[in-house]
Amino acid sequence: MPPNTADTKALQILITTTLTQLASSAVFLSPSSQSTTALTTTPVANPPNPLHVLRDAALLVKAHTTKLSLLAITAPFTPSAISKVLRQVAAESLPAMLSAVHICRQEHAVWGTMMATEAQSRVRRVYKEMETLLQEILALSQGQGHSSKTRNSLSSTAVVWETCDALVALSMLGISGLAWAAGEDQETEGHDALLDDNDEGVEGDRDSLMEEIFHAANSLPADRVELKELVEEAGRRLKRVVLLYTAVVKRRLKTFEEGDATVGRLDEAVEGLRRIPHLVDELAACFYDLDEEKARAALDKSVREALAVATVMREDWSGGSDEFTAWSMKWKDAVS
């Protein structure tokens, strides 16, 4: 058991204070704080590149946590040495990460919603895992099972490393790399949501959602001719929406380049693509309820969202026309 010295008590106070700091910062880093907390934070004058700040801070946190873990599990337990390292983390590296998130929000026109959200999410995970590590070091300082805690401290350190590596990776991705990754995700999500609801029941591993509900369109109540026709119309139009996912990802998201001052268009397109599958879920629920009026409204809403994406992505990133521009006009006629 570590001695109950002044150094040990000072370390315990420092850890408790740092944990409180992490908890208060969690409010700023929570998803719900995007439009509220940011408004009350002091603006950063002449802000640096936040991705560079995140990278440098992450590398420092990774190095410091290595020291913390080794000091914590190596006999004799030296609280003064641990306190020295922890002060650097608490006073410099962790606040730097928080500042980088704030800069992303503050410079929204430059970094956009997608990057700000991703940076916030990855920093939040660093803070969460740091809290776990500090709780374990606090337990060690209190003499709570030193030998049994050894493996836990090393394990939590590795998790902190992973979260720091994720921040370094984000700095290397940049907005263009994040756009590419978002494109891959949205294409997969869109195909899963839309094709699973319409096509994959024929050849895939499971029936489509509509087939599960209605046992194919011809199994609808005989007196619901209009509803049956609406099911078939929905299938045709949503297949065209799937084509839009493929085209937008290939011709726009994967060709985005930083410095084009078009991050707002990128955010709008990605958010639109994310909303469509949820709208299709609402459409399926309306069909399940045999509510033709609501189903018609839900279908129109889904298609309108897709049309909005096509509109915002109509021009290339330099504001000119290209192959996708011409294709999108024909697509609009076909899906409307």
Residue frames relative to the residue before (quaternion, step in Angstrom):
aa qw qx qy qz dx dy dz
M 1.0000 0.0000 0.0000 0.0000 0.00 0.00 0.00
P 0.4591 -0.6843 0.4812 0.2989 3.60 -0.86 0.92
P 0.5544 -0.6262 0.4270 0.3438 3.60 -1.01 0.73
N 0.4512 -0.6810 0.5114 0.2666 3.53 -1.13 0.72
T 0.1483 0.8250 -0.5213 0.1602 3.55 0.54 1.20
A 0.6807 -0.4584 0.3726 0.4333 3.53 -1.36 0.12
D 0.6275 0.5414 -0.3365 0.4471 3.58 1.06 -0.75
T 0.6446 0.5169 -0.3187 0.4645 3.56 1.01 -0.81
K 0.6571 0.4994 -0.3108 0.4715 3.57 0.94 -0.87
A 0.6381 0.5242 -0.3273 0.4592 3.58 1.00 -0.80
L 0.6371 0.5194 -0.3232 0.4689 3.58 1.03 -0.78
Q 0.6585 0.5143 -0.3127 0.4518 3.56 0.91 -0.89
I 0.6388 0.5094 -0.3208 0.4792 3.58 1.03 -0.77
L 0.6530 0.5177 -0.3093 0.4581 3.57 0.97 -0.87
I 0.6498 0.5043 -0.3176 0.4717 3.58 0.95 -0.84
T 0.6547 0.5130 -0.3115 0.4594 3.58 0.93 -0.90
T 0.6499 0.5117 -0.3093 0.4691 3.57 0.98 -0.84
T 0.6621 0.5022 -0.3010 0.4678 3.57 0.98 -0.86
L 0.6302 0.5237 -0.3308 0.4682 3.57 1.03 -0.75
T 0.6281 0.5196 -0.3263 0.4787 3.57 1.05 -0.74
Q 0.6302 0.5339 -0.3151 0.4674 3.55 1.04 -0.83
L 0.6544 0.5057 -0.3077 0.4705 3.58 0.96 -0.85
A 0.6569 0.5203 -0.3092 0.4497 3.56 0.98 -0.86
S 0.6707 0.4852 -0.3050 0.4709 3.58 0.95 -0.83
S 0.6454 0.5156 -0.3189 0.4648 3.57 1.07 -0.70
A 0.5527 0.6242 -0.3899 0.3910 3.57 1.17 -0.53
V 0.5870 0.5686 -0.3683 0.4432 3.59 1.15 -0.57
F 0.6667 0.4939 -0.2871 0.4788 3.56 0.95 -0.90
L 0.7347 0.4424 -0.2261 0.4619 3.57 1.02 -0.83
S 0.5014 0.6542 -0.4379 0.3590 3.59 1.21 -0.15
P 0.6189 -0.5775 0.3771 0.3759 3.62 -1.05 0.68
S 0.6632 0.5342 -0.3099 0.4229 3.59 1.03 -0.75
S 0.6262 0.5737 -0.3388 0.4049 3.60 1.21 -0.30
Q 0.3663 0.7767 -0.4647 0.2159 3.61 1.24 -0.10
S 0.8189 0.2667 -0.1199 0.4938 3.57 0.83 -0.95
T 0.6999 0.4690 -0.2785 0.4611 3.60 1.24 -0.02
T 0.7337 0.4294 -0.2553 0.4606 3.57 0.53 -1.16
A 0.6196 0.5783 -0.3486 0.4001 3.55 1.00 -0.82
L 0.6391 0.5587 -0.3306 0.4125 3.56 1.09 -0.69
T 0.7284 0.4222 -0.2386 0.4840 3.60 1.14 -0.53
T 0.5480 0.6103 -0.3950 0.4137 3.58 1.29 0.11
T 0.5244 -0.6524 0.4485 0.3135 3.56 -0.93 0.91
P 0.4735 -0.6855 0.4682 0.2945 3.63 -0.78 0.96
V 0.3840 -0.7000 0.5553 0.2327 3.55 -1.15 0.68
A 0.3153 -0.7586 0.5409 0.1802 3.58 -0.68 1.09
N 0.8427 0.0095 -0.0520 0.5358 3.56 -1.00 0.91
P 0.0204 0.8628 -0.5049 0.0153 3.59 0.78 1.00
P 0.4354 -0.6743 0.5270 0.2794 3.59 -1.08 0.71
N 0.6589 -0.4497 0.3901 0.4598 3.56 -1.29 0.00
P 0.3798 -0.7655 0.4635 0.2342 3.62 -0.43 1.13
L 0.6106 0.5519 -0.3632 0.4366 3.59 1.10 -0.55
H 0.6303 0.5091 -0.3300 0.4843 3.56 1.10 -0.65
V 0.6253 0.5304 -0.3312 0.4670 3.57 1.05 -0.76
L 0.6551 0.5109 -0.3075 0.4640 3.57 0.94 -0.90
R 0.6484 0.5259 -0.3175 0.4498 3.56 0.94 -0.88
D 0.7028 0.4700 -0.2754 0.4575 3.57 0.77 -1.04
A 0.6622 0.5011 -0.3078 0.4644 3.57 0.96 -0.86
A 0.6424 0.5310 -0.3237 0.4479 3.58 0.99 -0.81
L 0.6503 0.5097 -0.3166 0.4659 3.57 0.97 -0.81
L 0.6511 0.5072 -0.3122 0.4703 3.58 1.04 -0.76
V 0.6450 0.5112 -0.3244 0.4663 3.58 0.93 -0.88
K 0.6368 0.5327 -0.3281 0.4506 3.57 0.97 -0.82
A 0.6741 0.4863 -0.2924 0.4729 3.58 0.94 -0.88
H 0.6780 0.4990 -0.2949 0.4520 3.57 0.92 -0.91
T 0.6580 0.5033 -0.3269 0.4548 3.61 0.94 -0.78
T 0.5784 0.5599 -0.3750 0.4597 3.57 1.13 -0.55
K 0.6619 0.4949 -0.2953 0.4792 3.56 0.94 -0.91
L 0.6513 0.5328 -0.3215 0.4343 3.57 0.90 -0.93
S 0.6858 0.4933 -0.2923 0.4482 3.54 0.86 -0.95
L 0.6632 0.5030 -0.3070 0.4613 3.56 0.93 -0.88
L 0.6567 0.5021 -0.3083 0.4707 3.58 0.97 -0.83
A 0.6681 0.5289 -0.3035 0.4265 3.57 1.00 -0.83
I 0.7729 0.3655 -0.1926 0.4816 3.60 0.97 -0.78
T 0.6225 0.5430 -0.3430 0.4471 3.59 1.26 -0.11
A 0.3221 -0.7415 0.5592 0.1837 3.56 -0.86 0.99
P 0.5478 -0.2332 -0.8034 0.0107 1.50 -1.97 1.53
F 0.5814 -0.5792 0.4492 0.3532 3.52 -1.25 0.58
T 0.0815 -0.8252 0.5588 -0.0083 3.60 -0.62 1.16
P 0.2292 -0.8264 0.5001 0.1203 3.59 0.10 1.26
S 0.6301 0.5455 -0.3556 0.4230 3.61 0.98 -0.69
A 0.6506 0.5063 -0.3149 0.4703 3.59 1.02 -0.77
I 0.6422 0.5121 -0.3191 0.4728 3.57 1.01 -0.81
S 0.6395 0.5366 -0.3260 0.4437 3.58 0.95 -0.86
K 0.6334 0.5488 -0.3340 0.4312 3.58 0.96 -0.84
V 0.6857 0.4633 -0.2817 0.4856 3.59 0.92 -0.90
L 0.6611 0.5273 -0.3122 0.4329 3.57 0.91 -0.92
R 0.6095 0.5533 -0.3575 0.4411 3.60 1.03 -0.71
Q 0.6451 0.5190 -0.3222 0.4590 3.58 0.99 -0.78
V 0.6510 0.5079 -0.3135 0.4690 3.57 0.97 -0.85
A 0.7206 0.4701 -0.2541 0.4418 3.56 0.81 -1.05
A 0.7416 0.4256 -0.2273 0.4660 3.58 1.01 -0.76
E 0.7989 0.3033 -0.1401 0.5001 3.59 1.09 -0.59
S 0.7846 0.3991 -0.2229 0.4188 3.58 0.33 -1.25
L 0.7064 0.4587 -0.2778 0.4620 3.58 0.77 -1.00
P 0.6574 0.4835 -0.3324 0.4728 3.66 0.87 -0.75
A 0.6026 0.5621 -0.3622 0.4355 3.60 1.08 -0.66
M 0.6291 0.5267 -0.3323 0.4652 3.58 1.01 -0.77
L 0.6514 0.5161 -0.3084 0.4627 3.54 0.97 -0.89
S 0.6426 0.5224 -0.3171 0.4622 3.58 0.99 -0.80
A 0.6335 0.5384 -0.3313 0.4461 3.57 1.02 -0.77
V 0.6327 0.5141 -0.3279 0.4775 3.57 1.01 -0.78
H 0.6488 0.5163 -0.3142 0.4623 3.57 0.96 -0.85
I 0.6375 0.5216 -0.3332 0.4588 3.60 0.97 -0.78
C 0.6217 0.5368 -0.3421 0.4564 3.59 0.98 -0.78
R 0.6710 0.4754 -0.2932 0.4876 3.57 1.00 -0.82
Q 0.6677 0.5189 -0.3025 0.4397 3.55 0.88 -0.99
E 0.7556 0.3111 -0.1687 0.5512 3.58 0.94 -0.91
H 0.0184 0.8639 -0.5025 0.0308 3.54 0.90 1.00
A 0.6386 0.5445 -0.3329 0.4300 3.58 0.98 -0.78
V 0.6899 0.4622 -0.2704 0.4871 3.57 1.16 -0.57
W 0.8142 0.3026 -0.1244 0.4797 3.57 0.81 -1.04
G 0.3707 -0.7794 0.4509 0.2278 3.57 1.18 -0.38
T 0.6680 -0.5206 0.3744 0.3776 3.52 -1.34 0.30
M 0.6526 0.5475 -0.3282 0.4082 3.57 0.89 -0.91
M 0.6895 0.4617 -0.2846 0.4800 3.59 0.87 -0.91
A 0.6407 0.5267 -0.3318 0.4494 3.60 0.94 -0.84
T 0.6655 0.5052 -0.2982 0.4615 3.56 0.95 -0.88
E 0.6712 0.4973 -0.2985 0.4616 3.57 0.95 -0.87
A 0.6426 0.5104 -0.3231 0.4713 3.58 0.96 -0.84
Q 0.6483 0.5259 -0.3097 0.4552 3.56 0.95 -0.91
S 0.6623 0.5174 -0.3015 0.4503 3.57 0.94 -0.91
R 0.7021 0.4673 -0.2782 0.4596 3.58 0.90 -0.90
V 0.6319 0.5009 -0.3367 0.4863 3.59 1.06 -0.65
R 0.6096 0.5573 -0.3523 0.4402 3.58 1.01 -0.77
R 0.6611 0.4982 -0.3131 0.4655 3.58 0.99 -0.77
V 0.5974 0.5423 -0.3632 0.4659 3.61 1.04 -0.68
Y 0.6669 0.5059 -0.2998 0.4576 3.56 0.87 -0.97
K 0.6533 0.5253 -0.3171 0.4435 3.57 0.93 -0.87
E 0.7103 0.4476 -0.2668 0.4733 3.58 0.87 -0.93
M 0.5896 0.5433 -0.3684 0.4706 3.59 1.13 -0.54
E 0.6121 0.5481 -0.3454 0.4535 3.57 1.03 -0.74
T 0.6470 0.5173 -0.3174 0.4615 3.58 0.97 -0.85
L 0.6560 0.5150 -0.3067 0.4588 3.57 0.93 -0.91
L 0.6829 0.4893 -0.2940 0.4557 3.58 0.90 -0.91
Q 0.6066 0.5414 -0.3554 0.4610 3.58 1.07 -0.66
E 0.6617 0.5013 -0.3075 0.4651 3.58 1.01 -0.78
I 0.6486 0.4990 -0.3197 0.4776 3.58 1.01 -0.78
L 0.6114 0.5441 -0.3431 0.4610 3.57 1.07 -0.74
A 0.6478 0.5137 -0.3173 0.4645 3.57 0.97 -0.85
L 0.6352 0.5230 -0.3253 0.4660 3.57 1.02 -0.78
S 0.6608 0.5147 -0.3105 0.4495 3.57 0.97 -0.84
Q 0.6856 0.4569 -0.2689 0.4990 3.56 1.23 -0.48
G 0.5230 -0.6791 0.3839 0.3433 3.55 1.33 0.14
Q 0.4178 0.7215 -0.4578 0.3089 3.58 1.16 0.50
G 0.8318 -0.2538 0.1273 0.4769 3.57 -0.07 1.30
H 0.0928 -0.8473 0.5214 0.0411 3.58 0.60 1.13
S 0.7041 0.4751 -0.2929 0.4390 3.60 0.77 -0.95
S 0.6851 0.4819 -0.2944 0.4600 3.58 0.96 -0.82
K 0.6632 0.5125 -0.3031 0.4534 3.58 1.17 -0.51
T 0.4780 0.7014 -0.4351 0.3004 3.58 1.21 -0.37
R 0.6932 0.4675 -0.2827 0.4701 3.56 0.78 -1.01
N 0.6394 0.5415 -0.3303 0.4346 3.59 0.99 -0.80
S 0.6493 0.5181 -0.3251 0.4520 3.58 0.93 -0.83
L 0.6660 0.4871 -0.3043 0.4760 3.56 0.92 -0.86
S 0.6466 0.5273 -0.3190 0.4495 3.57 1.00 -0.80
S 0.6856 0.4719 -0.2937 0.4701 3.59 0.87 -0.91
T 0.5907 0.5588 -0.3675 0.4514 3.58 1.12 -0.57
A 0.6473 0.5223 -0.3181 0.4549 3.57 0.96 -0.85
V 0.6416 0.5129 -0.3276 0.4670 3.58 1.05 -0.72
V 0.6155 0.5236 -0.3415 0.4799 3.59 1.04 -0.74
W 0.6127 0.5471 -0.3450 0.4541 3.58 0.99 -0.79
E 0.6532 0.5274 -0.3146 0.4430 3.57 0.90 -0.93
T 0.6729 0.4905 -0.3032 0.4634 3.57 0.93 -0.87
C 0.6392 0.5089 -0.3240 0.4769 3.57 1.07 -0.69
D 0.6261 0.5323 -0.3308 0.4639 3.57 1.02 -0.79
A 0.6232 0.5445 -0.3378 0.4483 3.58 1.07 -0.71
L 0.6467 0.5022 -0.3168 0.4787 3.59 1.07 -0.69
V 0.6264 0.5146 -0.3345 0.4805 3.58 1.01 -0.76
A 0.6436 0.5221 -0.3174 0.4609 3.58 0.98 -0.84
L 0.6332 0.5299 -0.3324 0.4559 3.58 1.02 -0.78
S 0.6456 0.5198 -0.3260 0.4546 3.58 0.98 -0.79
M 0.6640 0.4867 -0.2993 0.4822 3.57 1.12 -0.62
L 0.6119 0.5588 -0.3418 0.4434 3.58 1.10 -0.68
G 0.1166 -0.7931 0.5798 0.1459 3.55 0.74 -1.07
I 0.7275 -0.4155 0.2966 0.4585 3.57 -1.28 -0.09
S 0.6549 0.5216 -0.3287 0.4371 3.59 0.92 -0.84
G 0.6698 0.4845 -0.3032 0.4739 3.58 0.95 -0.81
L 0.6340 0.5152 -0.3235 0.4774 3.54 1.08 -0.74
A 0.6160 0.5391 -0.3367 0.4654 3.58 1.08 -0.72
W 0.6349 0.5241 -0.3197 0.4691 3.56 0.99 -0.85
A 0.6733 0.4936 -0.2919 0.4666 3.57 0.88 -0.97
A 0.6422 0.5119 -0.3181 0.4735 3.57 1.01 -0.83
G 0.6181 0.5509 -0.3374 0.4479 3.56 1.06 -0.74
E 0.6459 0.5101 -0.3133 0.4738 3.56 0.94 -0.88
D 0.6742 0.5032 -0.2955 0.4527 3.57 0.89 -0.95
Q 0.7048 0.4748 -0.2765 0.4488 3.56 0.85 -0.97
E 0.6183 0.5306 -0.3557 0.4578 3.58 1.03 -0.66
T 0.6633 0.4952 -0.2993 0.4746 3.56 0.96 -0.87
E 0.6773 0.4946 -0.2946 0.4580 3.57 0.87 -0.97
G 0.6630 0.5132 -0.3056 0.4513 3.55 0.95 -0.88
H 0.6639 0.4927 -0.3046 0.4730 3.56 0.93 -0.86
D 0.6449 0.5225 -0.3270 0.4519 3.57 0.95 -0.85
A 0.7059 0.4739 -0.2707 0.4515 3.56 0.82 -1.01
L 0.7629 0.4009 -0.2129 0.4604 3.56 0.80 -1.01
L 0.6971 0.4460 -0.2873 0.4823 3.57 0.86 -0.86
D 0.6247 0.5279 -0.3471 0.4590 3.57 1.00 -0.72
D 0.6866 0.4719 -0.2851 0.4740 3.56 1.12 -0.63
N 0.8079 0.2971 -0.1348 0.4907 3.58 1.17 -0.34
D 0.8366 0.2648 -0.1067 0.4676 3.58 0.79 -0.95
E 0.7071 0.5300 -0.3052 0.3550 3.55 0.73 -1.01
G 0.5212 0.6265 -0.4241 0.3949 3.57 1.19 -0.15
V 0.6217 0.5470 -0.3435 0.4431 3.58 1.17 -0.42
E 0.8316 0.1521 -0.0431 0.5325 3.56 0.84 -0.99
G 0.6155 0.5986 -0.3406 0.3832 3.61 1.19 -0.39
D 0.7196 -0.4562 0.3222 0.4126 3.52 -1.34 -0.19
R 0.7953 0.1751 -0.1091 0.5701 3.59 1.13 -0.35
D 0.5959 -0.5546 0.4319 0.3882 3.52 -1.23 0.47
S 0.5424 -0.5779 0.4827 0.3727 3.54 -1.21 0.49
L 0.6567 -0.5209 0.3636 0.4063 3.54 -1.22 0.48
M 0.6687 0.4967 -0.3095 0.4586 3.58 0.92 -0.87
E 0.6518 0.5013 -0.3292 0.4642 3.60 1.01 -0.71
E 0.6226 0.5320 -0.3401 0.4623 3.55 1.06 -0.69
I 0.6853 0.4865 -0.2807 0.4635 3.55 1.02 -0.79
F 0.8290 0.2501 -0.0876 0.4924 3.55 0.76 -1.06
H 0.3408 -0.7367 0.5045 0.2943 3.59 1.25 -0.20
A 0.7081 -0.4005 0.1751 0.5546 3.48 1.04 1.11
A 0.6648 -0.5628 0.3290 0.3648 3.52 -1.15 0.72
N 0.6855 0.4965 -0.3078 0.4346 3.62 0.98 -0.72
S 0.6052 0.5437 -0.3712 0.4476 3.59 1.27 0.08
L 0.4153 0.6917 -0.4801 0.3442 3.57 1.26 0.13
P 0.6664 -0.4835 0.3593 0.4394 3.58 -1.17 0.42
A 0.5635 -0.6542 0.3906 0.3194 3.57 -0.87 0.96
D 0.7065 0.4602 -0.2729 0.4633 3.57 1.07 -0.63
R 0.6251 0.5242 -0.3432 0.4655 3.60 1.26 0.14
V 0.0030 0.8433 -0.5354 0.0462 3.54 0.75 1.09
E 0.6653 0.5124 -0.3091 0.4464 3.57 0.91 -0.93
L 0.6500 0.5140 -0.3215 0.4583 3.58 1.01 -0.79
K 0.6230 0.5312 -0.3356 0.4660 3.56 1.04 -0.76
E 0.6544 0.5042 -0.3102 0.4704 3.56 0.96 -0.83
L 0.6397 0.5251 -0.3232 0.4589 3.56 1.07 -0.74
V 0.6048 0.5433 -0.3520 0.4638 3.59 1.06 -0.71
E 0.6759 0.4887 -0.2884 0.4703 3.56 0.92 -0.93
E 0.6339 0.5223 -0.3261 0.4681 3.58 1.03 -0.78
A 0.6376 0.5293 -0.3260 0.4551 3.56 0.98 -0.87
G 0.6363 0.5358 -0.3268 0.4485 3.56 0.97 -0.82
R 0.6718 0.4991 -0.2990 0.4584 3.57 0.90 -0.91
R 0.7144 0.4640 -0.2718 0.4478 3.58 0.81 -0.98
L 0.6715 0.4978 -0.3103 0.4528 3.59 0.96 -0.77
K 0.5678 0.5627 -0.3889 0.4579 3.59 1.15 -0.47
R 0.6545 0.4988 -0.3106 0.4757 3.56 1.04 -0.73
V 0.5969 0.5468 -0.3613 0.4627 3.57 1.13 -0.60
V 0.6002 0.5517 -0.3535 0.4588 3.59 1.07 -0.70
L 0.6291 0.5321 -0.3310 0.4600 3.58 1.00 -0.80
L 0.6228 0.5423 -0.3401 0.4499 3.57 1.05 -0.75
Y 0.6073 0.5533 -0.3555 0.4458 3.59 0.96 -0.82
T 0.6829 0.4980 -0.2893 0.4494 3.55 0.80 -1.04
A 0.6934 0.4907 -0.2793 0.4477 3.57 0.88 -0.96
V 0.6654 0.5010 -0.3103 0.4583 3.60 0.90 -0.90
V 0.6551 0.5094 -0.3179 0.4586 3.57 0.92 -0.86
K 0.7161 0.4628 -0.2612 0.4525 3.57 0.82 -0.99
R 0.7946 0.3626 -0.1678 0.4571 3.57 0.78 -1.05
R 0.7820 0.3114 -0.1726 0.5116 3.60 1.15 -0.42
L 0.7452 0.4147 -0.2653 0.4497 3.60 0.46 -1.14
K 0.7296 0.4259 -0.2441 0.4762 3.57 0.94 -0.84
T 0.6822 0.4361 -0.3023 0.5029 3.58 1.24 0.03
F 0.4111 0.7201 -0.4698 0.3029 3.58 1.27 0.09
E 0.0645 -0.7844 0.6167 0.0183 3.54 -1.02 0.86
E 0.5067 -0.6534 0.4713 0.3069 3.56 -0.96 0.87
G 0.7207 0.4220 -0.3214 0.4462 3.53 -1.12 0.70
D 0.5605 0.6182 -0.3833 0.3959 3.55 1.27 -0.03
A 0.3573 -0.7590 0.4739 0.2679 3.59 1.29 -0.05
T 0.5519 0.6047 -0.3909 0.4205 3.57 1.05 0.75
V 0.2686 0.8036 -0.5003 0.1781 3.57 1.18 0.44
G 0.5895 0.5793 -0.3688 0.4254 3.59 1.12 -0.56
R 0.6434 0.5059 -0.3133 0.4815 3.58 1.00 -0.81
L 0.6297 0.5398 -0.3287 0.4516 3.55 1.01 -0.83
D 0.6575 0.5090 -0.3052 0.4642 3.58 0.87 -0.95
E 0.6693 0.5174 -0.3021 0.4395 3.56 0.88 -0.98
A 0.6706 0.4998 -0.3023 0.4573 3.57 0.94 -0.86
V 0.6708 0.4996 -0.3043 0.4559 3.57 0.87 -0.94
E 0.6548 0.5047 -0.3169 0.4650 3.59 0.94 -0.83
G 0.6340 0.5296 -0.3257 0.4598 3.57 1.03 -0.77
L 0.6599 0.4999 -0.3029 0.4721 3.57 0.93 -0.88
R 0.6516 0.5128 -0.3176 0.4599 3.59 1.06 -0.68
R 0.6668 0.5184 -0.3101 0.4364 3.58 1.05 -0.69
I 0.5885 0.6351 -0.3759 0.3301 3.58 0.98 -0.79
P 0.6675 0.4945 -0.3419 0.4394 3.68 0.74 -0.83
H 0.6378 0.5159 -0.3342 0.4641 3.61 1.03 -0.70
L 0.6376 0.5143 -0.3242 0.4731 3.56 1.07 -0.72
V 0.6336 0.5180 -0.3285 0.4715 3.58 1.06 -0.71
D 0.5958 0.5468 -0.3594 0.4658 3.59 1.08 -0.64
E 0.6435 0.5107 -0.3152 0.4751 3.58 1.00 -0.83
L 0.6235 0.5399 -0.3309 0.4585 3.57 1.04 -0.78
A 0.6571 0.5118 -0.3114 0.4575 3.58 0.90 -0.91
A 0.6342 0.5312 -0.3305 0.4542 3.59 1.02 -0.79
C 0.6366 0.5251 -0.3250 0.4620 3.57 1.04 -0.75
F 0.6422 0.5002 -0.3243 0.4818 3.58 1.01 -0.76
Y 0.6165 0.5539 -0.3378 0.4462 3.56 1.03 -0.79
D 0.7114 0.4319 -0.2419 0.4989 3.56 1.06 -0.81
L 0.3780 -0.7414 0.4636 0.3043 3.58 1.34 -0.05
D 0.4049 0.7038 -0.4725 0.3428 3.54 1.14 0.72
E 0.2578 -0.8205 0.4927 0.1325 3.55 0.01 1.32
E 0.6558 0.5284 -0.3234 0.4314 3.59 0.89 -0.87
K 0.6999 0.4474 -0.2717 0.4858 3.57 0.87 -0.94
A 0.6140 0.5459 -0.3494 0.4506 3.57 1.09 -0.67
R 0.6351 0.5205 -0.3267 0.4681 3.56 0.98 -0.82
A 0.6670 0.4974 -0.3009 0.4661 3.57 0.92 -0.91
A 0.6618 0.5071 -0.3062 0.4594 3.59 0.98 -0.84
L 0.6341 0.5190 -0.3285 0.4697 3.58 1.02 -0.76
D 0.6607 0.5027 -0.3072 0.4651 3.56 0.90 -0.92
K 0.6446 0.5233 -0.3210 0.4557 3.58 1.01 -0.80
S 0.6404 0.5241 -0.3211 0.4605 3.58 1.00 -0.81
V 0.6825 0.4813 -0.2836 0.4712 3.55 0.92 -0.93
R 0.6181 0.5422 -0.3471 0.4511 3.60 1.02 -0.75
E 0.6335 0.5226 -0.3313 0.4647 3.57 1.00 -0.78
A 0.6556 0.4991 -0.3081 0.4756 3.57 0.97 -0.83
L 0.6328 0.5263 -0.3271 0.4643 3.58 1.01 -0.77
A 0.6350 0.5300 -0.3287 0.4558 3.57 1.02 -0.78
V 0.6319 0.5154 -0.3301 0.4755 3.59 1.03 -0.76
A 0.6534 0.5146 -0.3146 0.4575 3.57 0.92 -0.90
T 0.6512 0.5262 -0.3136 0.4480 3.57 1.02 -0.79
V 0.7055 0.4612 -0.2788 0.4603 3.59 0.82 -0.97
M 0.7189 0.4121 -0.2373 0.5070 3.58 1.21 -0.52
R 0.3495 0.7862 -0.4669 0.2045 3.59 1.28 -0.01
E 0.7590 0.3212 -0.1863 0.5349 3.59 0.83 -0.97
D 0.5350 -0.6018 0.4688 0.3631 3.57 -1.19 0.45
W 0.7260 -0.4782 0.2787 0.4081 3.58 -1.27 0.16
S 0.6625 0.4592 -0.3131 0.5022 3.57 1.24 -0.19
G 0.5834 -0.6164 0.3513 0.3954 3.58 1.31 0.11
G 0.5846 0.5905 -0.3675 0.4176 3.58 1.24 0.21
S 0.5447 -0.5952 0.4793 0.3453 3.53 -1.36 -0.02
D 0.0104 0.7866 -0.6173 0.0126 3.55 -1.16 0.63
E 0.7927 -0.2979 0.2179 0.4852 3.56 -1.26 -0.30
F 0.6540 0.5105 -0.3212 0.4567 3.58 0.97 -0.82
T 0.5916 0.5832 -0.3650 0.4203 3.59 1.03 -0.74
A 0.6918 0.4626 -0.2724 0.4830 3.56 0.85 -0.99
W 0.6529 0.5199 -0.3171 0.4504 3.57 0.95 -0.87
S 0.6545 0.5384 -0.3232 0.4210 3.59 0.92 -0.87
M 0.6182 0.5375 -0.3497 0.4546 3.59 1.07 -0.64
K 0.6629 0.4797 -0.2985 0.4913 3.58 0.98 -0.83
W 0.6278 0.5423 -0.3354 0.4465 3.55 1.03 -0.78
K 0.6333 0.5378 -0.3335 0.4454 3.59 0.95 -0.83
D 0.6505 0.5075 -0.3172 0.4677 3.57 0.95 -0.83
A 0.6889 0.4990 -0.2845 0.4422 3.57 0.97 -0.85
V 0.7340 0.4367 -0.2432 0.4597 3.59 0.97 -0.81
S 0.5986 0.5990 -0.3578 0.3935 3.59 1.15 -0.53
